Amino acid sequence: MAIDRDALLRSADKLLRQGKLEQAIAEYRRLVESQPRDWTTANVLGDLYLQTRQVDKAVEVFARVAHQMGLEGFWSKAGALYKKILKIRPQDEYVLLQAAEMAAYQELLVDAREYLSTVRELRRSRGDAAGVAAITIRLASLDPLDFEMRWAGIRAQIEIGDMVTAVGGLKKLAGDLTDIGRR
């Protein structure tokens, strides 16, 4: 059975103005369930979850919408939602990685590097050497002109035993440095 979207939206807005947050949430949730691609309404729902201290539900809504936006190429909007989540959960590794991807797609290398560096430090603090190496390799792939980071990425590939990729990366790095007159 189809819902009357306009009537449901009016009802949700009225409940919200009356301060009946839980009832408004129920109405907004029905709207979002009926039209999962309605990102604006989903964002309102997430904000209401935050307002009622239902942080896990808010994060779930924001992450779902951000993921879908990212898949559809709306990297800036997706990145903004991931930043919103990071204000709530600044050390959420999944969200940091997704925010880094959105920033990289937009060529916002400073932001991408910051997110990835945070993940690397989180992994380092818990003793995850393989995880640190994986993020170092990812950092090395961000900027082809960051020769130091590329070298760090090659060392990380060696640490995890990926010698074939490390040798290929080393040859490419040596060629790129030779091209600009560096030995």
C-alpha positions as CSV (number, residue, x, y, z in Angstrom):
1,M,0.0,0.0,0.0
2,A,1.4,3.4,-1.0
3,I,1.7,6.1,1.6
4,D,0.6,9.6,1.2
5,R,4.0,11.2,1.5
6,D,2.8,14.8,1.8
7,A,0.4,14.0,4.6
8,L,3.0,11.9,6.4
9,L,5.5,14.7,6.1
10,R,3.0,17.3,7.4
11,S,2.2,15.0,10.3
12,A,5.9,14.5,11.1
13,D,6.6,18.2,10.9
14,K,3.6,19.0,13.2
15,L,4.8,16.4,15.7
16,L,8.2,17.9,15.6
17,R,6.9,21.4,16.3
18,Q,4.8,20.1,19.2
19,G,8.0,18.6,20.7
20,K,6.8,15.0,20.3
21,L,10.1,13.7,19.1
22,E,9.6,10.0,19.4
23,Q,6.4,10.2,17.4
24,A,8.0,12.4,14.8
25,I,10.9,10.0,14.6
26,A,8.4,7.2,13.9
27,E,6.8,9.2,11.1
28,Y,10.2,10.2,9.6
29,R,11.3,6.6,9.8
30,R,8.2,5.5,7.8
31,L,9.0,8.2,5.2
32,V,12.6,7.0,4.9
33,E,11.6,3.3,4.7
34,S,9.1,4.2,1.9
35,Q,11.7,6.2,0.0
36,P,15.2,5.2,1.0
37,R,16.8,7.6,-1.5
38,D,15.2,10.6,0.2
39,W,18.5,11.8,1.6
40,T,17.0,15.1,3.0
41,T,14.4,13.2,5.1
42,A,17.0,10.6,6.2
43,N,19.3,13.4,7.3
44,V,16.4,14.9,9.4
45,L,15.8,11.5,10.9
46,G,19.5,11.1,11.8
47,D,19.4,14.6,13.4
48,L,16.4,13.6,15.4
49,Y,18.1,10.5,16.6
50,L,21.0,12.6,17.8
51,Q,18.7,15.0,19.5
52,T,17.1,12.1,21.4
53,R,20.6,10.7,22.2
54,Q,20.1,7.6,20.0
55,V,23.6,7.9,18.7
56,D,23.9,4.4,17.2
57,K,20.8,4.9,15.1
58,A,21.9,8.3,14.0
59,V,25.2,7.0,12.9
60,E,23.6,4.1,11.1
61,V,21.3,6.5,9.1
62,F,24.1,9.0,8.3
63,A,26.5,6.2,7.2
64,R,23.8,4.5,5.0
65,V,23.1,7.8,3.3
66,A,26.7,8.7,2.9
67,H,27.6,5.3,1.5
68,Q,24.8,5.6,-1.1
69,M,25.8,9.1,-2.0
70,G,29.4,8.0,-2.5
71,L,28.3,5.1,-4.7
72,E,26.4,7.6,-6.9
73,G,29.4,10.0,-7.2
74,F,28.1,12.6,-4.8
75,W,31.5,12.6,-3.0
76,S,31.3,16.1,-1.5
77,K,27.9,15.4,0.1
78,A,29.0,12.0,1.3
79,G,32.2,13.5,2.7
80,A,30.1,16.0,4.6
81,L,28.0,13.3,6.2
82,Y,31.1,11.3,7.1
83,K,32.5,14.5,8.8
84,K,29.2,14.8,10.6
85,I,29.7,11.2,11.9
86,L,33.3,11.9,12.9
87,K,32.1,14.8,15.1
88,I,30.1,12.1,17.0
89,R,32.7,9.3,16.8
90,P,36.1,10.8,15.9
91,Q,37.9,7.4,16.0
92,D,35.4,5.3,14.0
93,E,37.9,3.6,11.7
94,Y,35.3,2.6,9.0
95,V,34.1,6.2,8.8
96,L,37.6,7.6,8.7
97,L,38.4,5.3,5.8
98,Q,35.3,6.3,4.0
99,A,35.9,10.0,4.6
100,A,39.4,9.5,3.2
101,E,38.0,7.9,0.1
102,M,35.6,10.7,-0.5
103,A,38.4,13.3,0.0
104,A,40.7,11.4,-2.4
105,Y,38.0,11.2,-5.1
106,Q,37.7,15.0,-4.8
107,E,41.6,15.3,-4.8
108,L,41.5,16.8,-1.3
109,L,44.8,15.1,-0.5
110,V,45.4,17.0,2.8
111,D,42.1,15.8,4.2
112,A,42.5,12.2,2.9
113,R,46.0,12.1,4.4
114,E,44.7,13.4,7.7
115,Y,42.0,10.7,7.9
116,L,44.3,7.9,6.9
117,S,47.0,9.1,9.3
118,T,44.4,9.0,12.1
119,V,43.6,5.4,11.1
120,R,47.3,4.5,11.0
121,E,47.8,5.9,14.5
122,L,44.7,4.0,15.8
123,R,46.1,0.8,14.4
124,R,49.6,1.5,15.7
125,S,48.2,2.1,19.2
126,R,46.6,-1.3,19.3
127,G,49.7,-3.1,17.9
128,D,48.2,-3.9,14.5
129,A,51.4,-3.9,12.4
130,A,49.8,-5.3,9.3
131,G,47.0,-2.7,9.5
132,V,49.6,0.1,9.9
133,A,51.4,-1.3,6.8
134,A,48.1,-1.4,4.8
135,I,47.3,2.2,5.6
136,T,50.9,3.3,4.9
137,I,50.6,1.7,1.4
138,R,47.3,3.5,0.9
139,L,48.9,6.8,2.0
140,A,51.7,6.2,-0.5
141,S,49.2,5.9,-3.3
142,L,47.6,9.3,-2.7
143,D,50.1,11.6,-4.2
144,P,52.6,10.5,-6.8
145,L,54.8,13.5,-6.0
146,D,55.2,12.6,-2.4
147,F,58.3,10.6,-2.8
148,E,59.0,10.1,0.9
149,M,55.5,8.6,1.4
150,R,56.0,6.4,-1.7
151,W,59.2,5.1,-0.2
152,A,57.4,4.4,3.1
153,G,54.8,2.5,1.1
154,I,57.4,0.4,-0.5
155,R,59.0,-0.4,2.9
156,A,55.5,-1.3,4.1
157,Q,55.0,-3.7,1.2
158,I,58.3,-5.3,2.0
159,E,57.2,-5.7,5.7
160,I,54.1,-7.6,4.7
161,G,56.0,-9.7,2.2
162,D,54.7,-8.3,-1.0
163,M,58.0,-8.3,-2.7
164,V,56.7,-8.2,-6.3
165,T,54.7,-5.1,-5.8
166,A,57.6,-3.5,-3.7
167,V,60.1,-4.1,-6.5
168,G,57.7,-2.7,-9.1
169,G,57.1,0.3,-6.9
170,L,60.8,0.8,-6.3
171,K,61.5,0.7,-10.0
172,K,58.7,3.2,-10.7
173,L,60.0,5.5,-7.9
174,A,63.6,5.3,-9.2
175,G,62.4,6.2,-12.7
176,D,60.3,9.1,-11.4
177,L,63.1,10.5,-9.4
178,T,65.5,10.1,-12.3
179,D,63.1,12.0,-14.5
180,I,63.2,15.0,-12.3
181,G,67.0,14.9,-11.9
182,R,67.2,13.3,-8.4
183,R,69.2,10.3,-7.6
